[in-house]
Amino acid sequence: MRDHVEELFSNAIKELNEKGKILSSTSLALIMLSRAEELVSRAGVNSLWYLAEYLDRVTKVRSSAILLHNIVREFLKRSNYYLEEAKEGNIDRVIQEIVKLRRKVINSLQALSAIASKRIENGDVIMTHGYSTSVFMTLKAAIKEGKDIKVYISESRPFSNGITMAENLEKLGIEVTLFVDSAMRYFMKGVNKVLLGAEAVTANGAVVGKVGSSLLSLVAHEARVRVLIISSIMKFSPETFFGELIEEERTTPNVMFSRSTIAELRKLGVKFYVPVLDFTPPEYIDLIVTERGIIAPQAVPFVVQELYGWPPEIFDVNELLREFKLKVKEVVMK
């Protein structure tokens, strides 16, 4: 049994390391919950320690992905509720909590994409950037409603996941134009709307997103093209109300250049800096579309107040993980 648990855990961690930086945070959240359910369902009470370690790794692989942190926080806050039964060997409640959270993510995704698609009109030319599950589902909903749309999408370096987005949109029958990131302004003249996903939404209504999102929003603002952020309220960051900063993320130049090119340029003294995310200020954002409806960036504080109270009651994820591991140790050792 132990070997089986370790194999499941090892495969989950390997997947996390390979895809954790590239996937949209919504896709990563759904994978996380699926792997957590699989781990507990197939390995029982003895898997809880591995589950704790897995959740710890998840929060660290994408420190900026507030959706992951909020999901893990919600799961851990209820630990007393289901670990009491786990002491008796019953892990059904643990599985139910995981399934409930996955359903919550899926329901929010379906709701916000249905709302956002209503903002798309027949004949719209839309520009987007990177791969966003929320934006993809919104465009898919618009197609199901019979709307004829065209999409411009930048390649979205450094991971070039705009290419994946273009491939998936083309499969829906959408006319897609893929272009280099530096041509955002060139193509903006024929665009009606800009749709962007989010990694996080901060206290002042700013949005953390795929690097290049801020530039695209600035170009759209200059051209008087409306910018819509498609984001679940589970991506709103309550920590930023207390001055916490969302960490900047970078990646290695290997994802963009060959080893020989990197080595040669470094000999010449060239330095590499490859950011993964950037911040879009609220003044470049027209609307944020959530599963609870459409709000202005300036209304984010009121939504956070409704969700977490005032002042917001925030439980530190790292502290909750430490407490969870102690409780799990009691359960497993029993």
N, C-alpha and C positions, 0 to 999 in steps of 0.2 A: 504493500500500500504506500509506504513512504517513497519508494522509487517512482511510483505512479504520480504522486503529488509533486515531486520534484521535477518530473518531466513536464507536467502541465505548467508549473510555475516557470520553468526555464524557457519553454516555448512562448509563454506570454511576455516575458521580459525581452526575449529576442525580437518579437514582433514590435514591442514598444520602442526598442532602440532603433529599429529599421524604419518605422513609420511615424514615430512620435513627433518629429519635427516637420514632417511633410503634410500629413493629413490635416483637414480642417478640424477645428476643435470639436465640432459636433460629431463628426465621423469618429474621432478619437474617443469621445465620451461613450458613444454607442459600443465601440469595440471594447473599451474598458469594462463596461457593465456586462457585456456578453462573456468576456473572459472570467470576470469575477463570479458570475453565476455558474459557469462551467466548472471552475475550480471548486466551489463549495458543493455543487450538486454531485460531482463525481468523486470527491475526496472526503466529504463529511467534516466532522468536527476538527479532525487533525489538519484540515486545510486552512483553518482560521489564521494561524500564524503566517502562512504564506500569503493569505489574502491581505493581511495588514502590511506586509512587506511590499506587495504589489501596489497597493494604494499609495504607499509612501513614494515608490518609484514614479508613479503616474504624476503626482503633484510636482515632482522635480524635473521631469523630462520637458514639461512646458510650463514654466513658472508663470507665464503671462496668460495662460488659458484659464480665465476665471470660471468658465463653465465647469471645468474639471474640479477646481477647488471647491466650488459651491456644491457640487454633487457629492464629493467626498465628505465635506463638512456636514451636509444633511444626513448622510448615511451614518456617520460616526456619532452625531448628536443623539441618535436613537439606539445606541448600542446597549444601554441598560435594558431596553425593551426586549431585545431578541437574544442577548447573551445569557440571560437567566434560563431560558429554555435550552440553550446550547449546552449548559452545564449538565443537563439530563440526557444529552445526546441527540436532541432535536434541533436540526438546523433549518427546518422549514421556514421559520420566521426570517432568518437571514436571507434566504433565497427570495422570499416574498418582498423584502425591502429592496433588494437589487432589481427585481422585476418591476416593482412599482416606480423606481427611479428611471428605469429605461423607458417605461411607458410614458412617464412625465416628459422626458426629452422628445420622444416621438410625437406626442400630442402637441407640444409647444411648436415643434417644427411644422406640423400639419396646419396648425392654426395660424401661425405668422405668415406662412407661404400663401394661404388662402386670402388673408387680409392684404398682403403686399401685391398679389396678382391683380387685385381690383384697381391698383394704381397704374397698371400697365394698360395702354390703349392699343387698339388695333392699328397696325402700321408703325408702331414705335420702333425707333432705333436706339438700342441700349448699349451702354459700354460698362464693362466690369473688369475686375482685376483679380488674379489669383483663383484659387478654387475655394468656393464657399458652398457648403451644403445648403444653407438657407437660401442663397441666391439661386442655386440650381433648382431647388424645389419650387421657388417662386416662378421661375421661367417655365418650368414643367407645368405648373398649375395654369399659367397663362395660355399655354399651348392647348391644354385640355379644354379651356374655355373657348377655343376656336380663334384665338387672336393670332394674327400674322405679324411676326416681329423679326427683326434682325439684330444680331449681337456682334459688337466689336469687343475683342478681348486681347489684352496685352499678354505677352509670353510669361510675364511675372517671375522674373529671376529674383533670387538665386536658384530656387528649386524648379523654376519653369513649370509650375503646376497650372498655369493658364492653358498649357497645351492639353492637359487632362480635361480641364473644363471645356475646352473647345471640342474635343472628341466626344464628350458626353452630350453636349448640346446638339452637336450635329446628328447624333443618333435619334434625337427627338424630332428631327426634320427642320431644325432652325437653320437659317442661313447665317453662317458664322464667318467672321473675318478675324484672323489671328495676326497680330502685328508686334513689332519690337517695342519694348517699353518706352523708348525715347520718342515714339511717334504719337504719344497721347494727345498732344495739342493739335497735331496734324489732322487727326480723325475727329476731333471734338466738334468741328463745324457741322457735321451731319448727324449729331447725336441729340436725342430728345431727353433721355434720362440716364443717370449713372446709378447703378445698384452695387452696393458693397456689403460684404459680410463684416464680422467683427470678432476680434480675439477677446476684447473686453471693452466695456463702457465705463468711464470714470465718473467721479462725483460731479464734475462740472460739465458733463455732456460730451467730453472729448472721446474719441474712439481710437483704440489700439487695433491696428490691422496689419495685413501683409504689407511689407515695405513697398512703397509706390502708391499706396492708397491715398496718402496725404497729398502727394503731387497730383494725382488724378482729381482729387476733390478741389484742389486749388485751381487747376485748369478749368474744371467745370464751373466753379464759382465765377471765374473771370468771364466765361462764355455765357453766363446766366442759364446754365443747365442745372436742373434740380438733382441733388444728391440724396439718395435714400439709403440708409443703413438698415439692413435686414438682420435683426438680432433678437434672440430670446432675452427676457428679463433675467434669466439665470446667468447671463454674461455681465450683468451689472456688478460693479465692484464696490461693495460697502466699505472695504478697508481704506479706500482712497479718501473717505470722509475724515479720516484721522491722520492724513498726511502720508500714508503708506504709498510708496512708489511701485509701479509695475516695472519690473526689471527689463532692461534692454536685452534683446537676444541677438546674438551673432552666430554665424556659422563659419566653417573653414573655407578658404578659397578653392579647395579641391572640387567643390560642387560646380565651379564655373570654369576653372582653368586646368590644363594638364599639369602633371607634376614637373615636367621639363620646363614649361613656361614659368611656373612658380619659382623653381630653382634658379632659372636664368635671371628673372627680374629681381629676385632677392639678392643675387650677387651684385646687382647694380644699385642696391640700396632701396628698392621699391618696397613699400609696405602695403599690406592688403587689409581692407576693412570691409566685411560683408555683413551688413545688418539684415535681420530677418523681418523686423517689425518697424513701424513708425506710428506717430501720433497725429491724428487729424483733429484740429481744433473745432469747437462747436460752430464757429461762425462760417465754416465751409460745409456744414451739414444742414440740410433743409428739414428732414424728418427721420425719425427712428421708428421702424415698424417692428412691433413686438406681438406676441401672442395675445396681449391684452389690448391691443389697438395701436393707433399711431400717436406718437408724442413728439414734441419738439425737444431738442437737446437740453433746453433750459428747464424742462420738466423732470429730468432724471432725478434730482434730489427728492422730489415729491413721491416718485415711484419707490425709491429706496426707503424712504420714511414709512411708506405703506407696508413694505415687505419686512423691514427689520425693526420698526419702531423708531422713536427719537429720544435720545441719541441712539443710533443703530446698535443693536446688541450683536456683537461679533465674537465668535469663538475661533480662536487661532487654530488653523488646521494642523499645524505641527504639534501643538499641545494636545489636541484631540487624538492624534495618531499615537502619541506617547502613552496616553491614558488607555487607549484601545488595546495597545500591545500588552500592557499590564493586565488588563481584564482578560484578554485572550489567553495569556499565560496561565491564569487561574483556571480557566475553562479546560484547557488542554491537559494541564497537570492533574486535574481532578480524577 
